[in-house]
Amino acid sequence: MSKVWILVSDATLIRSSDRAGLYKIDGEEHWIPWSQIREDSVDKDGESGELWITEWIADQKEIEGDDEEETEE
């Protein structure tokens, strides 16, 4: 089974909890569960960078991505 990842090129992690990160994307804040974020994404409070999220969570939160990549689970 494969998973589609959506790239958000410029996301800022505002703060994090045990279960999710609060990211600022295109001027809006979104809580995104860690389970929906790829390991190589920005993950330190206050830092900005690339955020890879699942296609499902991008659709749920109406987040537009800059690119996508499909990987095998």
C-alpha positions in Angstrom: 0.0 0.0 0.0 1.3 3.5 -0.8 0.9 6.8 0.9 0.8 10.2 -0.8 2.7 13.0 0.9 2.0 16.7 0.2 4.9 19.2 0.6 4.3 22.6 2.2 7.5 24.5 1.4 7.2 27.2 4.0 5.6 26.1 7.3 6.5 27.4 10.8 6.0 25.2 13.9 4.6 27.6 16.5 4.4 25.0 19.3 4.0 21.4 19.9 2.3 18.9 22.1 2.8 15.2 22.6 0.2 14.4 19.9 0.4 17.3 17.4 2.2 20.4 16.1 0.6 23.8 15.7 1.9 25.0 12.3 1.5 28.4 10.6 0.8 27.8 6.9 -0.1 30.7 4.5 -1.1 32.9 7.4 -3.4 30.3 9.0 -2.7 28.1 12.1 -3.4 24.4 11.9 -3.0 21.6 14.5 -1.6 18.6 12.6 -1.2 15.2 14.4 2.4 13.8 14.4 1.0 10.6 12.8 0.2 12.7 9.7 3.6 14.3 9.4 6.6 12.7 7.7 9.8 12.3 9.8 11.9 14.7 7.7 9.7 17.7 8.3 10.4 20.8 10.5 9.8 19.7 14.1 11.3 22.2 16.4 9.3 25.0 18.0 9.9 28.4 16.3 11.6 26.9 13.2 10.4 27.2 9.6 11.0 24.9 6.7 9.5 22.1 4.7 6.5 20.2 6.1 5.4 16.9 4.5 1.9 15.9 5.5 -0.4 13.1 4.3 -2.8 13.9 1.4 -5.7 13.0 3.8 -4.9 15.7 6.4 -4.1 18.2 3.6 -7.6 17.6 2.2 -9.2 17.7 5.7 -7.6 21.0 6.5 -7.8 22.4 3.0 -4.1 23.0 2.8 -2.6 23.6 -0.6 0.7 21.9 -1.2 3.6 22.8 -3.5 4.5 19.2 -4.5 3.6 15.6 -3.8 5.4 12.3 -3.4 4.1 8.7 -3.2 5.9 6.2 -1.0 5.4 2.6 -0.1 4.3 1.9 3.5 
